[in-house]
């Protein structure tokens, strides 16, 4: 490996990881980057937020965040019960329920997209031999005529062919090749239409299943939300009835919820780090590929730099239909 490539590999890997992780946590605190180096030809940029959303584990991250929101809401409700008694609004529980429901839908849709992508790969694999045989049949249909005309042209001088005859032969070869290309295109179109029809049938089936599943999920989530509201209301009412002893018990529950919340925060942070490190690894490859010294994440000023976001997303995103 040349000295320049060693420099690029080491510098890019370290800088990408540091800048990606650093930029992510800086964004969490609403702090924006103000400056980037001016050596644009050696600098790359990446939209970290977009890349994270396209990562296969982002659905799991959203699920953890939804769980964290519910835990935080329950902890807040416990504190309100201690301070304010039984007065309670159902709206926060409804909001969290809708968020969880959306995460479930997103996960199911992603799974279906991956299944459709695999289905397309299988269809192309199973039809490949027949498609190639049909293409060969078309090619063979014109091969003799094209060969004969080409042979005559090759021996035009010995056969004493006139310019008119040679031009006619050339035109015939051209016509035969155009006809062959048209037949080949027809074969390709037939197979593509077949694959599309099979995929569309599966998409239609998913649509019907999703409509029924969404309705059931909405009913289930409404029931679970109502149960949470009822439980929270009962807990609030109990605070007023049990006095100091219940107050002490609620304080213990709050402490336990806060501990669980801290554990959930750590779980989220670990998954965020994993996703960012994975993106950093892909971005490092782009840095080497394009001879970039640095890649900056989430740059908020106008700079002339090479954007590797789309390239990195292409490596981490599940197959599209």
N, C-alpha and C positions, 0 to 999 in steps of 0.2 A: 504493500500500500504506500502511495506517495506521501511525502510530508504534508502536502496541502490537504489530501483526503483524511489523513489522521487528525489534522487540525480541525477540519470541518466536522468530522464525526464526533470528536470529543467536545468541541465547543458547542455544536448544535444540540447534542443530547443533553448536556448540562443546562444550557441556557433555556432550551425549550421547557424542560421539566420545571425549572425554577420559575420561569415566567408564567407558564400555564397555571401552576399551583398558586403562585403569588397573585396573579391577576384575578383568579377566581375568588380568593378570599378578600382581596381588595374590593371587588365588586359587591361582595356581601355587605360591606360597610359603606357602600355608595361613594367610594373614592375612585376617581378616574385618572388614568394615565395622562400625563401632560406632555411628555417628550419621548421621542424615539431617535436613535442615531440617524444621521443624514446619509449614510452610505447605502442608498436604496437598492443598488444593484446586488448587494450582499445580504439584504434584509428580506425576511418573509413575514407575513402576518396571518393570523388565523382567528376566526370568529369562534371562540371557545363555547359560548352559549349555544350556538347552532350545532357545533360538533357534538356537544354533550347530549342534545336532544335527539340526535340520530344514532347514538350509541345503543346497542342491544340491551344493555343493563339499565337504560334510563327509565324504562317502565318500572323496574324494581325500585329505583330511587324515588320515583313519584309515589309509589305505594308506601314506602317508608315515611315519606313526608306527610302523606295523608294520615297514617297511623300516629305520627307525631302530633299532628294538628288535633286529632281526637283526644290524645292523652292530655295535651295542653288545655283543651276545652274542659275535660273532666276535672283537671286540677283547678281551673278557674272557677268551675261550678262549686267545687268543695269550699273554696275560699269565700265565695259569695254566700254560701249557705251559713258559714260560721259568722260572717259579718252582717248579712242582710236578712237572713231567714228564708222563707219559702218562695219569695218572688223570683220568677224564672222565665226567661224568654226561650221559646222553642227554635227561633230562627238560626242561632249558631249551630244547633244540632242538625237542622235541615241542611245548612250550607255544607257541613262536613260530610253528611250522608250523600249529598249530590256529588261532592268531590270524589268520595270513595267509589260511587257508582260509575263515574266517568273513567276512573283508573281501571276498573274492571272491564269496561267497554274497550278502552285503548289496548289493554293486554290481549283481549280476545281478537280484536281486529288485526293486531300485529301477528298473532299466531296464524290467523287465516291467510294473511299476505305471504307468510313464509311457506305455508302449505301449498298455496297456489304456485309459488315460485318453484317448489319441488315438483309439483304436478307437471308444470311446463317442461322442466328438465327431463322428467320421465317420458313425457309424450314425444319430445324430440329424439330421445334415445331409442325408443321403441319403433319410431317411424323412420329412423335414419337409413336403415338398410333398404327398405321399400322405396324411399325417396330417391336414393342413389341409383337403385335399379331402374326406376322410371326415367331418371335423367339420362342414364346410359342408353336406354331404349330409344330415347329421342335422338341422342347423339349418333347412335348406330344407324338410325333411319336416314340420316343425311350424309353419313361418313363416306359411303361409296361414291355418290355423285360428286361430292366435294373433292374426293381423292382423284377421280377420273378427270375432272376439269383441270385440277392442279397439274396432273400428269401431262395432259395435252399442252398446257401452257409451258411446262418445262421442256417440252420437246417441240415447241412451236417452229423453231428454225428448221429442224430436220423434216418436220411434217409440212413445211412451207405454208404455214397458216398466214392469211392476210391480216392486216391490222384490224379490219372489221371483225374477222373471226376471233382474233385474240381479245378484242374489246368485249365481244359477246360472251366469251368464256369468262372473262373477269367479272362481268356483270352477273353472270349466272352464279359464280362462286359467292359473290356478295349477297345475292338474293337468297341463296341456300343458307348462308350463315345467319342472315336476318330471320329467316323462317325458323331455323333451329333455335335461335335466341328467344323468339316469341313462344315457341313450344316449351322451352325450358322455363320461361317466366310463368307460363300457364301451370306447369307442374308445381313450381314453387308456391304459386298462389293457392292452389288446391290444398296443399299440405298446411300452409299457414292458416287458411280459413278453417280447416279441420281442427287444428290446435286451438284456434281462437274460440270455436264453437264449444269445444270441450271445457275450456276454461270459463267461458261465459255461463255455461250450464252450472258449473260449480259455484260461480259468483252468485247466480240467482238463488241457488240452494242456500248459500250462506246468508243472503239477504232475508229470506223467509225465516231461517233459524234465528237470526239476530233480532228480527222484529218480535218474535215470540219470547226470546230470552230477555230482551230489553224490558218488555212489559212485566215479566215475572220478577226481574231484578228490581224494577221500580217499586213494585208492590212489596217485595221483601224489604227493601231499604226503607220504605215508608213505615213498615211495621217495626223495624229495628230502631228507627229514629224515634218513633212514638214511645217505644219501650225505654229508650235512654232518657227521654224527657220525663217520663213517669218515674223512673228510678231516681233521677236527679231531684224531682219535686218531692218525692217521698223522703229522700235524704234531707232535704232542706227543712221539711216539716218536722222531721225527727229531731233536728238540732234544737228547735224551740221547746220540744217536750222533754228532753232529757237533761237539759242544764249543763252543769260543769263537766259531769262525767262524759257526756256525749261530745262536748267541746274538745276534751282531751283526746278522745278517740278520733275526731275529725282532724285534729292537728297531726296525729300519727299517720292518718290516711294521706294527708297532704304531703307529708314528708316522704312517704313511700312512693306517691305519684311523682314527686319531683325526682326521686332516685331513678325511677323507671324512665322518666323523661330524659334525664341525663344520659342513660344508657342508650336510649333511642337516638339522641343527638350524636353519640359516638358512633353508632351503627351507620347513620347517615353520612357522617364525616369520612368513615372508612370507605364506604362505597363511592363517595364523591372522589376521594383520592385515587381509588382503583380506576375509575373512569378517566380521570385526568391523566394518570400515568399511562394508560393505554393509548389515549389520544397523543400524548407526548411522544410515545414510541413510534406511532405512525407518522407524526410530524417530523421526527428525526430522520426517517427514511426520505421524506420529501426534501428535507434540507440537504441531504447528501446528493439526492437525485438532481437537484437544481443548483448545487454549489452555493448554498446560503450559509453565511456565518452565524446568523441569529434568526429566530422566529419569535415575534412578539404576539401576545394574546390580547384580543379585545382592545385594539388601538383606537383611541377616540379623537385623534387629530388627523388631518389630511397628510398622508405620506405617500411617496412613490415607492411601493414595495410589492413583492410577489405574494399574492393571496393563495395560500395552500389549503384553504378551508374545504373547497369542493373536492380536492384530491384526497384529503384525509377522510372526509365523510364517505367517499366512495369505497374506502377500504374497511370501514367499520360498520357500514349500514347493511342490514339484511337485504337479500335479493329482491329486486322490484319486479312487478309484473309488467 
